[in-house]
Amino acid sequence: MAQDATDLIQQARALGAVQRWDEARDAAQAALALDPESVPAYRLLAGAQLYGGNPEAATETVAAGLRLAPDDARLHLTGASAYYELRRCTEAIDHAHVTMRIAPNHPDAYVVAALARIRAGTPDDLDHAAEEIRIARQLAPSWAEVFITQGYLHLARDERRLARDCATEALRLEPDSQRGQLLLADVEAADARSGTAIDLLTAALRLDPDNEAARKRLDGLILEAMVGLAWLAFALVAIGLFIVAFAGAGEGS
């Protein structure tokens, strides 16, 4: 029996809940084919595209959905997250601010805005990020993601001890938080503890093997460690040759 749009939306929602993003995307697209004006289908499709690794497509879906529902907070929030992933910080902040206006008690909007400002990195952006994090902590005082975001703010300001404290608190609240482990790995790398950072990134990838950003970071740290070892070996050989040459010169005299 053919499914109607409502059934497909429920199916897409259930698939998204277990992170089967490709199937959730297909179900949402099928729902839109049956009901092109279904805002819930646009929400689900944009989310599946974003979390399935295609933020560019998510921004296009968000734009199409917003033409039907310009004040849909969830679409704006998904748009903010997608633009953040694309490193288009201004658009991410704009969508997050619209979400705050529509749903001022939504902590996710403040977190995404803060992350985009941290990525932008100007002193003014970092100051605004601090205020947005303060509000997010008031709204969700026990949410690990708020502490992770605050940790990245401290890291951007080279406040590594405070960043470490935030990562530790985030992992206390959510021990299996991949982003908490990634933050702690970044702190360890900033403190030149590449071995510990590599261990943390490896553990984070066990939680989500498809995280390409974490894998690239891990590969980069391993390469840096290998280069460091190569230089150390070269230096030891050079010192050894110098000692041999010096000893030989001494005997000759």
Secondary structure, DSSP 8 states (H G I E B T S, - for coil): ----HHHHHHHHHHHHHTT-HHHHHHHHHHHHHH-TT-HHHHHHHHHHHHHTT-HHHHHHHHHHHHHH-TT-HHHHHHHHHHHHHTT-HHHHHHHHHHHHHH-TT-HHHHHHHHHHHHHH--HHHHHHHHHHHHHHHHH-TT-HHHHHHHHHHHHHTT-HHHHHHHHHHHHHH-TT-HHHHHHHHHHHHHTT-HHHHHHHHHHHHHH-TT-HHHHHHHHHHHHHHHHHHHHHHHHHHHHHHHHHHHHHHHHH-
